[in-house]
């Protein structure tokens, strides 16, 4: 039996949630006259986007945090497609997800999986409390590495502790643990993830090959395979 592809992207719009260093999102349309058709003027419409690569649904490359790490254009397409699993780890608030919880989650993570974590925050994308979200503990990141995860995706701003709750000297332990061995991170997954919770999937999440880029916007899709 075939399964339909499900979009895992959030929409792009001005005022969308983002971390302060990412700046504002600007979207505008120019209209250029092209001539006449049936005695009426015709125009070509051209949409412009001005945004950081880390806004909305996107994937981080290693050099986002790792000095000398690979840039987004240095990964083969196979890094962003293939088998995976969507884990239902819903919780509310600034609550950690631990290695012990991942050990109990099902389906089990297999070597080479893309592991997508549904915290239940994709649906809160436009809510004021979206930025006060759950996060992974360092031991949870270590657990994912030990199980051979290829990609890790979250439906939150970051897999690390959210910005307003970090202690002095915070060093982004989850980003550092995952990106150093090229386990790339997808952030701000969209509400379609709810349709796939608790299932094995195929995922495709190709980035733009931005030369020297530390991230890229993506419009990932996935479908159930089990």
N, C-alpha and C positions, 0 to 999 in steps of 0.2 A: 504494500500500500504506500503510495507517495504522500508526502506531507508538504504543505505550502510553506513558502518562505515567509518569515516574519521580520518586519523592520525593527531594529533595535536602536534607532537614532532618535534623538530629541530634535524638535524644530529649531530653526535659527530665527531669531527676532531681536530687534533692538530692545535693550533692557533685560536681556536674558541673564540668569545668574552666572557669576564668574568670580574668581578670586581677584582682589584689588590690583595685583600687579599685571593682570591680563588686559586691563583697560576696557573701554566701552566698545560695543559692537555698533557699527553703522551700516545700514543697508539703504541704498537709494537707487532710483531708476532714472536714466536719461532717455529722452526721446529724440530721435534724429529723423528729420524729414527725408523720405526716399523718392518722392514723386507723387504722381496722381494715378488713381485707379478708379475707373467709372466716375470720373470727374470729382472724386473726393481725394483729399490729401492722405498719403500713407506715411507711416513712421516705423522705424525699427526701435524697439525697446531694448535697453541694455541695463541689466541689473548689476550693481557694484556692491561688493562686500569689503568691509574694512574690519578686521578682527584678528586677534591673536590665534595662533594654531592650537592653543590650549583651551579655547572656549567651546562649549557645547560638547557633543559626542566626538571624542578624539582619542588618538593613541600616542603615548609617550615613547620616544626613542631613548636609548641608554644615555646619550649625551645631554639629555635634559638635566641630569644630576651627576653623571659619572664623567670625570675629567678624562678626555681621550676616548670616550665611549663612541659607539657607532651612531651615525646619523640616520634619519628615517629613510633616506634613499639608499642606504647600504644593506638593507635587508631584502632577501628574496621574497617573492609573493607567497611562497609556501609558509612563511612565518605567520601570515595573517589569515590563513584558511586551513580548514581541516576539522577533525573531530573535537568535540568538547562536551562540557556538562554545565547545566545551569542549576545552581544550588539555592534552595529556599532558606535564607538565613534572616528572615524578616525580624526587625526590632525597631524600636522608636527611641530617638534621642541619641545623645553622644555615648553610645554603648559599644564596648569592644566585641569583636569576634575573635575567639581564641582557637588555638590548634586543637584543643580537645573537642570543641564543637565541630570543627571541620572533619575530624576523625569520625564523628557520628553521622555526619550528613550523607545523604544518598541522592543520586547514585554515587558510587565510589569514583574518585579521581583516578584516571589512568595515565601512564607515561605518555607525554606528548599532548595532553589535553589543553584546550583553551578552557579556563575555569571562569565562569561568569557568576557573580554573586548578586542575588536579588535581595537587597535590604528592605525593599518596599518604599524606596525613595524616588524612583523614577516618576511616580504619579504625583510627587510633591514638587516637581521641577520649578513651577512658578510660585510656590508658596514661600512665605518669608522664612520659615524654619528649615528650608532645604539645606541651608549651610550648616545647620547643627545636626549632623548626621552620624550614623555608626561608622566604625572604622576597624581595620585589622590590627591586631597586636603584632609585634615583631615575631613572636613564636608562630603565629598563623602564617606569616610570610615564609618563615623557615620551613614550615610543614608543606606548603605548596611547592617550594623548591625541592624538598626531599621526594615528593610524589611525582616530580618531573613535569610540572605545569609548563606549557609553552607560552601562554598569554594569561593575564589575569584581568578581568573586567569587573567594574562596580557601577551601580546606578547612583553614585554620589559624586561630589566634586573631586574627591581624592580617596584612595584607600588608607591614607594616613589620618591621624587625628585631625579634625577640622580646625581651621585657622584660629578661631576665637578661643580655643581651649588648650593651646599648646603651652608647655612650660618654657621658661627661659632656656636657651641653648638647644631647642628642639632641632634634630638633625634628619628628619624625614626617614626614619628607619625602614619603613616598608618600601618606599621608592628605592632606597639604596640597596636593600637586600635583593629586590626583584630585578632592577635594571642592570646591576653590575654583571650578572650572568646572561643578560639579554632576554630576560623574561619581561616582555613589554606589557604596559599597563593601559587598559582602556577605561576612560572615565566618562561619567554622565550618560550611561546607557539609558535607552528610552523605555517607555511603559510596555512595549511589546514583550519585554523579558518575562512579564507575569504569565504569558501564555505558554512559556517553555519551562517554567519552574519544575524542578524534580525530574528532568528528562535529559537524556543524551541527545546531542545535536551535532549537525554540521554548521560551521560558521564561516562566513566570508567577510573580511573587514579590511579591504585594501586601502592603504593610505595614498595621498599624493606623493610622488617621489621628489619632495622638496630638497634641492641640493643643500646639504649642510644643515637640514632642519632637525630640530629637537622634538618635533611632534607633527601631527597632521590631523585635520578634520577627517572623519570617516562617516559613512552611512552603512554600518554593519547590518547584515541579515543572517538569520539562522533558521534551521528547520529541524524538526524532531526526526531522529533516526531509530529510536528504540520502539 
